[in-house]
Amino acid sequence: MSVASSTASVPTPTADELARLREAERRVVRKIDILLLPIMLVTYGLQYYDKSVLGTAAVYGILKDLDLTRTINGVTYTTRYSTATAAFYYGYIVAVLPMGLLFARVPLAKAASVCVIIWGLVCILTVVCHNYPGFVAQRVILGFTESAVSPAFVAVCALWWKPQEQAKRIGVFYSATGVFSMFSAMVNIGLGKTGGTHPWKSMYYFCGSLTIFWGFVIWFLMPDTPLRPGRFFNEEEKKILIRRFEENPFGSSQQSIKPYQVIEAVLDVKTWIYLLMGAAIYICNGSVTAFGARIISGFGYTPIQSNALLIPGGFVTVVTIAFFSYFADKYKNIRTWLLPASCIPVVVGALVIWQAPWHPTIGPLIGYYLVASFGAPYVLLLSLATANTAGATKKGVTSGFIFIGYNVGNIAASYLVFSQEKPIKYRSTWIAVIVCMVFASAASIVLRYLYTAENKRRDKLAATTVPEAKPIQQLQQQGDIEKLAEEGHTDVPVVESVAAYQDRTDKERLEFRYTL
């Protein structure tokens, strides 16, 4: 039976059938979670791990070995170390937008796997650097290769999960920053004790080798799309995957890059707000990741103690991300309120570090651990942008803008910890963190106003306009989707019709409603 000639209608399911379908879909979602979330969590965690290694290496000899500090008139300046830290984000910022567009065109899993393997190789090459210029160049290349991970995983979330399911999943893989903060601290303590005369090199050997191995795991385990889920799903589950794909107005398969969607994304004021929020939130990263061990050592602890005391910060990151992600998924339209709420612990932590006496006591440590909760507002930002952007190309550009903001924030953070301010507790750092958190909170409220105003406008328009029949509705009326799915899910007309419908932007689709 052809799509064009079908006239059958789909019978209305009974209550029992609906309950059975819902339970079957829940089982499929659980299987998606079991398959994809561990892959995403470990990959994202490894990305955090190799950045945190530099912060640990700073107290294990890399500053001296690669000439990353300068002493003038008895004052030691770490500008070179800051530049080396920022160099990673220069490479990242150049590549992240092209990567976001690339993932609209290529098989996601295979492309991500190749990028992870290359990144692992570049990470290992850190040990062949012998001076400051070579190290900066290596860091730029490392940032370029790692820029693939975040855009790829945002695309994966949009492809496999519905909007109301995404915040919790993004929170799970992003919580890897906390999990691997604890993991890396424990591993690096051991490597710091047994790594010979240059223990920082052992840290990079281990990190790079683990990353290469994981790249091959991604290649063999991660499917590219719900339309081709591979051997992990049976025939009944594949039908459900196709139906979920059809019902998900925000997902997309591989699509051609559409210039008009690029222009629409660039001209959308929300895209720029996302960028600025990403930059503001990630100003905090410098105080937690690149300079974390050095700041804690300033409280009066030894290098090994400072490394060990990073572990609770990772736990705080995991807990706060899980807490806010849970409520973002459980209750509708509260994400723009949750984001400002998630900024409060960061502000409190910055104030505590700034004002508490710097001695090896619990006070400044509590402040440091509260600042480590900055991952929660970033996860909420990603979930907002993912749920409120449709169109493969536009989604790629929007994600790219957020990650550009992420890099701008990290670059700025690298230069906001001034060694000469140690006697006054790095005052400029904590002032910057507080100002940025207040800005991110205000921007979230502005987004809520914009979303609400547009939803009301569309509601009024819908009340006075006869809606057009959608391609998916037409196919459902003809009864072909179920039949073609039963024949193996490979019928090109159905897949192409669904994909064509999916690849329209939120601006084009007047039935689209923004998640608050």
Secondary structure, DSSP 8 states (H G I E B T S, - for coil): --TTT---------HHHHHHHHHHHHHHHHHHHHHHHHHHHHHHHHHHHHHHHHHHHTTTTHHHHTT--EEETTEEE-HHHHHHHHHHHHHHHHHHHHHHHHTTTS-HHHHHHHHHHHHHHHHHGGGG--SHHHHHHHHHHHHHHHTTHHHHHHHHHHHHS-HHHHHHHHHHHHTHHHHHHHHHHHHHHHHHHHSTT-HHHHHHHHHHHHHHHHHHHHHHH--SBTTB-GGGS-HHHHHHHHHHHHH-TT---S----HHHHHHHHH-HHHHHHHHHHHHHHTTHIIIIISHHHHHHTTT--HHHHHHTTHHHHHHHHHHHHHHHHHHHHSTT-HHHHHHHHHHHHHHHHHHHHHS--SSSHHHHHHHHHHGGGHHHHHHHHHHHHHT--SHHHHHHHHHHHHHHHHHHHHHHHTS--GGGGGGTSHHHHHHHHHHHHHHHHHHHHHHHHHHHHHHHHHHHHHTS-----HHHHHHHHTHHHHHHHTTS--HHHHHHHHHHHSS-TTT-TT-----
